[in-house]
Amino acid sequence: MAKSKTWLWLVLCLFFFLPGQAMAQSSVGFSDHKGHWAENTIQEFVDMDITQGYPDGTFRPNGLITRAEFLTLVVKTFDLPIGNSAVTFPDVQSSDWFYAVAGAAKAAGIVQGDERGNFSPHRPVSRAEMVTMVRRAAGESLVLSGQRRSFPDVPVGSWMEEPIVHAVQAGLVSGYQDGLFYPQQQATRAEAATVLIKTLDNLESPHFLSDQKELLDVVFAFENAGIEEINRQDYSLLQSVRHTVGLARQTTLFQGQELKKQAESTQARFLIDPIKQEAKVLEQSTLTAKVLYSYSYGITLQGPGFEESGTITEEVYYYLRKQNGDWKIYKMEESS
């Protein structure tokens, strides 16, 4: 019986009491972003599956980012459709890794090219170019709640003036202590991630409820798929994973692996009986959302010569974002 209690405690902790610990085990970290001023933003950016960093395990937050690299992040952040749009930039070839991204961005009106029609994909993106791309991608959904502010080094009537003014109004960027904006200064990877995350946080909420049902359906589908898989001892959790990206995907796979290890070592079977399932949308924009999921589950553990039952009542926050036109869960968080 002691063995069954240890097993039950482990499973309950893994799936219900300590989801934060499971996420910590599966979260992608970098060797060079701890203690950086943009650490939390960078981690959120990675958790959302917008970027993966470099193969050597670094993010290089203070490194520069090219126009092609930044545009790729913009397209992924705003979930722009990548199709077969024609690319008319003379310096972008069909063999370039960013060719489809450039086509999608051009079709969406995010980039237009210089006076020669070039995109200059390998040139580091400037602060002015960065906020201009983001402003165009956000469109009318960007909430401009702050005061208008002008900068002496931002030419009046120039292509960069309005995007910079709007970006400052929305709280995406700010000027420097000397009152200047430094529009031609090259942006860093940390600044790029910060601007994009702040943009997602400053998009209008939709004025319709049909999307809310879609959000709730995703959360319920994720939970119920997991229950069905665990009840039939399918610890791959592949049906659950279909509703996830980023950190939530890694967390779900990690939980399944741990559950399988314990099931094999104890020869036990875990059964879940959903007693109560409720969810409500707490926050929503056109691209991100936060849902509170409340539940009570009856839990039964069956093994050789023992059976143990209990009830779990908890609340979990689900964070979702649009990917390829569908809502996906990218992070789970304990409610307290």
C-alpha positions as a Markdown table, in Angstrom:
| # | Residue | x | y | z |
|---|---|---|---|---|
| 1 | Met | 0.0 | 0.0 | 0.0 |
| 2 | Ala | 2.9 | 2.4 | 0.7 |
| 3 | Lys | 4.0 | 1.9 | -2.8 |
| 4 | Ser | 0.6 | 2.8 | -4.2 |
| 5 | Lys | 0.5 | 6.0 | -2.1 |
| 6 | Thr | 3.9 | 7.0 | -3.3 |
| 7 | Trp | 2.8 | 6.4 | -6.9 |
| 8 | Leu | -0.5 | 8.3 | -6.5 |
| 9 | Trp | 1.2 | 11.2 | -4.9 |
| 10 | Leu | 3.7 | 11.5 | -7.7 |
| 11 | Val | 1.1 | 11.4 | -10.4 |
| 12 | Leu | -1.2 | 13.9 | -8.7 |
| 13 | Cys | 1.8 | 16.3 | -8.2 |
| 14 | Leu | 2.9 | 15.9 | -11.8 |
| 15 | Phe | -0.5 | 16.5 | -13.4 |
| 16 | Phe | -2.5 | 18.6 | -10.9 |
| 17 | Phe | -0.5 | 20.1 | -8.1 |
| 18 | Leu | 2.8 | 21.1 | -9.6 |
| 19 | Pro | 2.3 | 22.0 | -13.3 |
| 20 | Gly | 4.8 | 24.8 | -12.8 |
| 21 | Gln | 7.5 | 22.3 | -11.9 |
| 22 | Ala | 6.7 | 20.2 | -15.0 |
| 23 | Met | 7.0 | 23.3 | -17.1 |
| 24 | Ala | 10.3 | 24.3 | -15.5 |
| 25 | Gln | 11.7 | 20.9 | -16.4 |
| 26 | Ser | 10.6 | 21.2 | -20.1 |
| 27 | Ser | 11.2 | 24.9 | -20.6 |
| 28 | Val | 13.8 | 25.9 | -23.2 |
| 29 | Gly | 16.4 | 28.0 | -21.6 |
| 30 | Phe | 19.5 | 29.8 | -22.9 |
| 31 | Ser | 23.0 | 30.1 | -21.5 |
| 32 | Asp | 23.1 | 33.9 | -22.1 |
| 33 | His | 19.8 | 35.5 | -21.2 |
| 34 | Lys | 19.7 | 35.0 | -17.4 |
| 35 | Gly | 19.8 | 38.4 | -15.7 |
| 36 | His | 19.4 | 40.3 | -18.9 |
| 37 | Trp | 16.9 | 43.2 | -18.8 |
| 38 | Ala | 14.8 | 41.4 | -21.4 |
| 39 | Glu | 15.0 | 37.9 | -19.8 |
| 40 | Asn | 11.3 | 37.5 | -19.1 |
| 41 | Thr | 10.3 | 38.8 | -22.6 |
| 42 | Ile | 12.8 | 36.5 | -24.3 |
| 43 | Gln | 11.5 | 33.5 | -22.4 |
| 44 | Glu | 7.9 | 34.4 | -23.3 |
| 45 | Phe | 9.0 | 34.7 | -26.9 |
| 46 | Val | 10.5 | 31.2 | -26.8 |
| 47 | Asp | 7.6 | 29.7 | -24.9 |
| 48 | Met | 5.3 | 30.9 | -27.6 |
| 49 | Asp | 7.3 | 29.1 | -30.2 |
| 50 | Ile | 8.1 | 32.2 | -32.2 |
| 51 | Thr | 11.9 | 31.6 | -32.0 |
| 52 | Gln | 14.2 | 28.8 | -30.8 |
| 53 | Gly | 17.5 | 30.7 | -30.5 |
| 54 | Tyr | 20.7 | 29.3 | -31.8 |
| 55 | Pro | 21.9 | 25.7 | -32.1 |
| 56 | Asp | 24.6 | 26.3 | -29.5 |
| 57 | Gly | 22.0 | 27.1 | -26.8 |
| 58 | Thr | 22.3 | 30.9 | -26.9 |
| 59 | Phe | 19.9 | 33.6 | -27.7 |
| 60 | Arg | 22.5 | 36.4 | -28.2 |
| 61 | Pro | 20.2 | 39.1 | -26.8 |
| 62 | Asn | 22.7 | 41.9 | -27.5 |
| 63 | Gly | 23.4 | 40.7 | -31.0 |
| 64 | Leu | 22.0 | 42.5 | -34.1 |
| 65 | Ile | 19.2 | 41.1 | -36.1 |
| 66 | Thr | 18.9 | 41.4 | -39.9 |
| 67 | Arg | 15.9 | 42.6 | -41.7 |
| 68 | Ala | 15.1 | 39.1 | -43.0 |
| 69 | Glu | 15.4 | 37.7 | -39.5 |
| 70 | Phe | 13.1 | 40.3 | -38.0 |
| 71 | Leu | 10.6 | 40.1 | -40.7 |
| 72 | Thr | 10.4 | 36.3 | -40.1 |
| 73 | Leu | 9.6 | 37.0 | -36.5 |
| 74 | Val | 6.9 | 39.5 | -37.5 |
| 75 | Val | 5.3 | 37.1 | -39.8 |
| 76 | Lys | 5.2 | 34.4 | -37.1 |
| 77 | Thr | 4.1 | 36.7 | -34.4 |
| 78 | Phe | 1.1 | 38.1 | -36.4 |
| 79 | Asp | 0.4 | 34.6 | -37.9 |
| 80 | Leu | 0.4 | 35.9 | -41.4 |
| 81 | Pro | -0.4 | 33.3 | -44.1 |
| 82 | Ile | 2.5 | 32.2 | -46.1 |
| 83 | Gly | 1.5 | 31.2 | -49.6 |
| 84 | Asn | 2.8 | 31.7 | -53.1 |
| 85 | Ser | 2.9 | 35.4 | -53.2 |
| 86 | Ala | 5.2 | 36.8 | -55.8 |
| 87 | Val | 8.4 | 38.4 | -54.5 |
| 88 | Thr | 9.5 | 41.4 | -56.6 |
| 89 | Phe | 12.5 | 42.4 | -54.6 |
| 90 | Pro | 15.5 | 42.1 | -57.0 |
| 91 | Asp | 17.8 | 41.2 | -54.1 |
| 92 | Val | 15.6 | 38.3 | -52.9 |
| 93 | Gln | 16.0 | 35.0 | -54.7 |
| 94 | Ser | 13.6 | 32.0 | -54.8 |
| 95 | Ser | 16.4 | 29.9 | -53.1 |
| 96 | Asp | 16.6 | 32.2 | -50.1 |
| 97 | Trp | 15.4 | 30.7 | -46.8 |
| 98 | Phe | 13.3 | 33.8 | -46.3 |
| 99 | Tyr | 11.7 | 34.0 | -49.8 |
| 100 | Ala | 8.2 | 32.9 | -48.7 |
| 101 | Val | 8.3 | 35.2 | -45.7 |
| 102 | Ala | 9.2 | 38.1 | -47.9 |
| 103 | Gly | 6.3 | 37.3 | -50.2 |
| 104 | Ala | 3.9 | 37.1 | -47.3 |
| 105 | Ala | 5.1 | 40.4 | -45.8 |
| 106 | Lys | 5.0 | 42.2 | -49.1 |
| 107 | Ala | 1.5 | 41.0 | -49.8 |
| 108 | Ala | 0.4 | 42.2 | -46.3 |
| 109 | Gly | 2.0 | 45.6 | -47.0 |
| 110 | Ile | 4.6 | 45.3 | -44.2 |
| 111 | Val | 7.6 | 45.9 | -46.4 |
| 112 | Gln | 7.9 | 47.9 | -49.6 |
| 113 | Gly | 11.6 | 48.1 | -50.5 |
| 114 | Asp | 13.8 | 51.1 | -50.9 |
| 115 | Glu | 14.1 | 53.5 | -53.8 |
| 116 | Arg | 15.7 | 50.8 | -56.0 |
| 117 | Gly | 13.1 | 48.2 | -55.0 |
| 118 | Asn | 15.6 | 46.3 | -52.8 |
| 119 | Phe | 14.7 | 44.6 | -49.5 |
| 120 | Ser | 18.3 | 44.5 | -48.2 |
| 121 | Pro | 17.6 | 41.3 | -46.2 |
| 122 | His | 21.1 | 40.9 | -44.7 |
| 123 | Arg | 21.4 | 44.4 | -43.4 |
| 124 | Pro | 20.7 | 44.9 | -39.6 |
| 125 | Val | 17.3 | 46.3 | -39.0 |
| 126 | Ser | 17.2 | 49.8 | -37.6 |
| 127 | Arg | 14.9 | 51.0 | -34.8 |
| 128 | Ala | 12.8 | 53.0 | -37.2 |
| 129 | Glu | 12.5 | 50.0 | -39.6 |
| 130 | Met | 11.6 | 47.7 | -36.7 |
| 131 | Val | 8.7 | 49.8 | -35.4 |
| 132 | Thr | 7.5 | 50.5 | -38.9 |
| 133 | Met | 7.2 | 46.8 | -39.8 |
| 134 | Val | 5.4 | 46.2 | -36.5 |
| 135 | Arg | 3.0 | 49.1 | -36.9 |
| 136 | Arg | 2.0 | 48.0 | -40.4 |
| 137 | Ala | 1.5 | 44.4 | -39.3 |
| 138 | Ala | -0.7 | 45.5 | -36.3 |
| 139 | Gly | -2.9 | 47.8 | -38.4 |
| 140 | Glu | -5.9 | 49.2 | -36.7 |
| 141 | Ser | -5.8 | 46.6 | -33.9 |
| 142 | Leu | -2.9 | 48.4 | -32.1 |
| 143 | Val | -4.2 | 50.3 | -29.0 |
| 144 | Leu | -2.8 | 53.9 | -28.9 |
| 145 | Ser | -3.5 | 54.8 | -25.3 |
| 146 | Gly | -0.5 | 57.1 | -24.6 |
| 147 | Gln | 0.3 | 60.7 | -25.5 |
| 148 | Arg | 1.7 | 61.7 | -28.9 |
| 149 | Arg | 5.4 | 62.5 | -28.7 |
| 150 | Ser | 7.8 | 63.9 | -31.3 |
| 151 | Phe | 11.5 | 63.6 | -31.4 |
| 152 | Pro | 14.0 | 66.1 | -32.9 |
| 153 | Asp | 15.8 | 63.4 | -34.7 |
| 154 | Val | 12.7 | 62.0 | -36.4 |
| 155 | Pro | 12.0 | 64.1 | -39.5 |
| 156 | Val | 8.5 | 65.5 | -39.7 |
| 157 | Gly | 6.5 | 64.1 | -42.6 |
| 158 | Ser | 9.0 | 61.2 | -43.2 |
| 159 | Trp | 8.0 | 57.6 | -43.7 |
| 160 | Met | 9.2 | 56.8 | -40.1 |
| 161 | Glu | 7.4 | 59.6 | -38.2 |
| 162 | Glu | 3.9 | 58.1 | -37.8 |
| 163 | Pro | 5.0 | 54.6 | -37.0 |
| 164 | Ile | 7.4 | 55.8 | -34.4 |
| 165 | Val | 4.8 | 58.2 | -32.8 |
| 166 | His | 2.3 | 55.3 | -32.7 |
| 167 | Ala | 4.8 | 52.8 | -31.3 |
| 168 | Val | 5.6 | 55.2 | -28.5 |
| 169 | Gln | 1.8 | 55.9 | -27.9 |
| 170 | Ala | 1.3 | 52.1 | -27.6 |
| 171 | Gly | 4.2 | 51.7 | -25.2 |
| 172 | Leu | 6.1 | 49.5 | -27.6 |
| 173 | Val | 9.3 | 51.6 | -27.5 |
| 174 | Ser | 10.5 | 54.8 | -25.9 |
| 175 | Gly | 13.1 | 57.5 | -26.5 |
| 176 | Tyr | 16.3 | 58.0 | -24.7 |
| 177 | Gln | 17.0 | 60.2 | -21.7 |
| 178 | Asp | 18.5 | 62.9 | -24.0 |
| 179 | Gly | 15.1 | 63.2 | -25.7 |
| 180 | Leu | 16.2 | 61.5 | -28.9 |
| 181 | Phe | 14.9 | 58.4 | -30.6 |
| 182 | Tyr | 17.9 | 57.4 | -32.6 |
| 183 | Pro | 15.9 | 55.9 | -35.5 |
| 184 | Gln | 18.9 | 54.8 | -37.5 |
| 185 | Gln | 20.4 | 52.9 | -34.6 |
| 186 | Gln | 20.6 | 49.2 | -35.2 |
| 187 | Ala | 18.1 | 47.1 | -33.1 |
| 188 | Thr | 19.2 | 44.2 | -31.0 |
| 189 | Arg | 17.6 | 40.8 | -30.8 |
| 190 | Ala | 16.4 | 41.6 | -27.2 |
| 191 | Glu | 14.8 | 44.8 | -28.4 |
| 192 | Ala | 13.1 | 42.9 | -31.3 |
| 193 | Ala | 11.6 | 40.3 | -29.0 |
| 194 | Thr | 10.4 | 43.0 | -26.5 |
| 195 | Val | 8.7 | 45.1 | -29.2 |
| 196 | Leu | 6.8 | 42.1 | -30.6 |
| 197 | Ile | 5.7 | 40.8 | -27.2 |
| 198 | Lys | 4.6 | 44.3 | -26.2 |
| 199 | Thr | 2.6 | 44.6 | -29.4 |
| 200 | Leu | 0.8 | 41.4 | -28.6 |
| 201 | Asp | -0.1 | 42.8 | -25.2 |
| 202 | Asn | -1.5 | 46.0 | -26.8 |
| 203 | Leu | -3.9 | 44.7 | -29.5 |
| 204 | Glu | -7.6 | 45.3 | -29.3 |
| 205 | Ser | -10.0 | 42.7 | -28.0 |
| 206 | Pro | -12.4 | 41.5 | -30.7 |
| 207 | His | -16.0 | 42.8 | -30.5 |
| 208 | Phe | -17.6 | 39.4 | -31.0 |
| 209 | Leu | -18.0 | 36.2 | -29.0 |
| 210 | Ser | -17.7 | 33.5 | -31.7 |
| 211 | Asp | -13.9 | 33.3 | -31.1 |
| 212 | Gln | -14.5 | 32.8 | -27.4 |
| 213 | Lys | -16.3 | 29.5 | -28.1 |
| 214 | Glu | -13.4 | 28.4 | -30.3 |
| 215 | Leu | -11.0 | 29.2 | -27.4 |
| 216 | Leu | -13.0 | 27.2 | -24.9 |
| 217 | Asp | -13.3 | 24.3 | -27.4 |
| 218 | Val | -9.5 | 24.1 | -27.7 |
| 219 | Val | -9.1 | 24.0 | -23.9 |
| 220 | Phe | -11.8 | 21.3 | -23.5 |
| 221 | Ala | -10.4 | 19.3 | -26.4 |
| 222 | Phe | -6.9 | 19.4 | -24.9 |
| 223 | Glu | -8.1 | 18.2 | -21.5 |
| 224 | Asn | -10.5 | 15.6 | -22.7 |
| 225 | Ala | -8.0 | 14.1 | -25.2 |
| 226 | Gly | -5.5 | 13.8 | -22.3 |
| 227 | Ile | -8.1 | 12.1 | -20.1 |
| 228 | Glu | -9.0 | 9.6 | -22.9 |
| 229 | Glu | -5.3 | 8.9 | -23.6 |
| 230 | Ile | -4.4 | 8.3 | -20.0 |
| 231 | Asn | -7.4 | 6.1 | -19.4 |
| 232 | Arg | -6.3 | 3.8 | -22.2 |
| 233 | Gln | -2.7 | 4.0 | -21.1 |
| 234 | Asp | -1.5 | 5.9 | -24.2 |
| 235 | Tyr | 1.1 | 8.0 | -22.5 |
| 236 | Ser | 2.3 | 9.5 | -25.8 |
| 237 | Leu | -0.4 | 12.1 | -25.4 |
| 238 | Leu | -0.2 | 12.8 | -29.1 |
| 239 | Gln | -3.9 | 13.8 | -29.4 |
| 240 | Ser | -3.4 | 16.3 | -26.6 |
| 241 | Val | -0.2 | 17.7 | -28.1 |
| 242 | Arg | -2.1 | 18.6 | -31.3 |
| 243 | His | -3.7 | 21.5 | -29.4 |
| 244 | Thr | -0.3 | 22.9 | -28.2 |
| 245 | Val | 2.8 | 24.7 | -29.3 |
| 246 | Gly | 5.9 | 25.9 | -27.6 |
| 247 | Leu | 6.2 | 25.4 | -23.8 |
| 248 | Ala | 2.8 | 23.7 | -23.5 |
| 249 | Arg | 3.8 | 21.1 | -26.1 |
| 250 | Gln | 7.1 | 20.3 | -24.3 |
| 251 | Thr | 5.4 | 20.2 | -20.9 |
| 252 | Thr | 2.7 | 17.8 | -22.2 |
| 253 | Leu | 5.3 | 15.5 | -23.7 |
| 254 | Phe | 7.4 | 15.6 | -20.5 |
| 255 | Gln | 4.4 | 14.7 | -18.4 |
| 256 | Gly | 3.6 | 11.7 | -20.7 |
| 257 | Gln | 7.1 | 10.4 | -20.5 |
| 258 | Glu | 7.2 | 10.7 | -16.7 |
| 259 | Leu | 3.8 | 9.0 | -16.4 |
| 260 | Lys | 4.9 | 6.2 | -18.7 |
| 261 | Lys | 8.0 | 5.6 | -16.5 |
| 262 | Gln | 6.0 | 5.3 | -13.4 |
| 263 | Ala | 3.4 | 3.1 | -14.9 |
| 264 | Glu | 6.0 | 0.7 | -16.1 |
| 265 | Ser | 7.9 | 0.6 | -12.8 |
| 266 | Thr | 4.8 | 0.1 | -10.7 |
| 267 | Gln | 2.6 | -1.9 | -13.2 |
| 268 | Ala | -0.2 | 0.5 | -12.2 |
| 269 | Arg | -3.1 | 2.0 | -14.2 |
| 270 | Phe | -4.3 | 5.5 | -13.8 |
| 271 | Leu | -8.0 | 6.4 | -14.4 |
| 272 | Ile | -9.6 | 9.9 | -14.6 |
| 273 | Asp | -13.3 | 10.5 | -14.2 |
| 274 | Pro | -14.2 | 14.2 | -15.0 |
| 275 | Ile | -16.7 | 15.4 | -12.4 |
| 276 | Lys | -16.8 | 19.1 | -13.3 |
| 277 | Gln | -15.2 | 21.0 | -16.2 |
| 278 | Glu | -15.6 | 24.8 | -16.5 |
| 279 | Ala | -13.7 | 27.4 | -18.5 |
| 280 | Lys | -14.0 | 31.1 | -19.2 |
| 281 | Val | -12.1 | 33.6 | -21.2 |
| 282 | Leu | -10.3 | 36.2 | -19.1 |
| 283 | Glu | -8.4 | 38.0 | -21.7 |
| 284 | Gln | -8.4 | 38.0 | -25.5 |
| 285 | Ser | -7.0 | 39.9 | -28.4 |
| 286 | Thr | -6.9 | 39.1 | -32.0 |
| 287 | Leu | -3.8 | 36.9 | -31.6 |
| 288 | Thr | -3.6 | 35.9 | -27.9 |
| 289 | Ala | -5.9 | 34.8 | -25.1 |
| 290 | Lys | -6.0 | 33.7 | -21.5 |
| 291 | Val | -8.5 | 31.1 | -20.2 |
| 292 | Leu | -9.2 | 30.0 | -16.7 |
| 293 | Tyr | -10.0 | 26.3 | -16.5 |
| 294 | Ser | -11.7 | 24.9 | -13.3 |
| 295 | Tyr | -12.2 | 21.2 | -12.8 |
| 296 | Ser | -12.9 | 18.4 | -10.4 |
| 297 | Tyr | -11.6 | 15.0 | -11.4 |
| 298 | Gly | -12.2 | 11.6 | -9.7 |
| 299 | Ile | -8.8 | 9.8 | -9.7 |
| 300 | Thr | -8.4 | 6.0 | -9.4 |
| 301 | Leu | -5.1 | 4.2 | -9.2 |
| 302 | Gln | -5.2 | 0.4 | -10.0 |
| 303 | Gly | -2.3 | -1.9 | -9.6 |
| 304 | Pro | -1.4 | -5.4 | -8.6 |
| 305 | Gly | -3.3 | -6.1 | -5.4 |
| 306 | Phe | -4.4 | -2.5 | -4.7 |
| 307 | Glu | -6.8 | 0.2 | -5.7 |
| 308 | Glu | -6.8 | 3.8 | -4.5 |
| 309 | Ser | -9.2 | 6.7 | -5.3 |
| 310 | Gly | -9.4 | 10.4 | -4.6 |
| 311 | Thr | -10.8 | 13.7 | -6.0 |
| 312 | Ile | -8.8 | 16.6 | -7.3 |
| 313 | Thr | -10.3 | 20.1 | -7.6 |
| 314 | Glu | -8.0 | 22.8 | -9.2 |
| 315 | Glu | -7.8 | 25.8 | -11.4 |
| 316 | Val | -5.3 | 26.4 | -14.2 |
| 317 | Tyr | -4.6 | 29.3 | -16.5 |
| 318 | Tyr | -4.2 | 28.5 | -20.2 |
| 319 | Tyr | -2.4 | 30.9 | -22.5 |
| 320 | Leu | -3.2 | 30.6 | -26.2 |
| 321 | Arg | -2.0 | 32.2 | -29.4 |
| 322 | Lys | -2.9 | 32.0 | -33.0 |
| 323 | Gln | -0.7 | 29.7 | -35.2 |
| 324 | Asn | -1.6 | 28.9 | -38.8 |
| 325 | Gly | -5.0 | 30.4 | -38.2 |
| 326 | Asp | -5.9 | 28.1 | -35.3 |
| 327 | Trp | -5.8 | 28.7 | -31.5 |
| 328 | Lys | -3.1 | 26.8 | -29.8 |
| 329 | Ile | -2.2 | 26.5 | -26.1 |
| 330 | Tyr | 1.4 | 27.7 | -25.5 |
| 331 | Lys | 1.6 | 27.8 | -21.7 |
| 332 | Met | -0.2 | 26.5 | -18.6 |
| 333 | Glu | 0.1 | 28.2 | -15.2 |
| 334 | Glu | -1.1 | 27.4 | -11.7 |
| 335 | Ser | -3.9 | 29.7 | -10.5 |
| 336 | Ser | -2.2 | 30.3 | -7.1 |
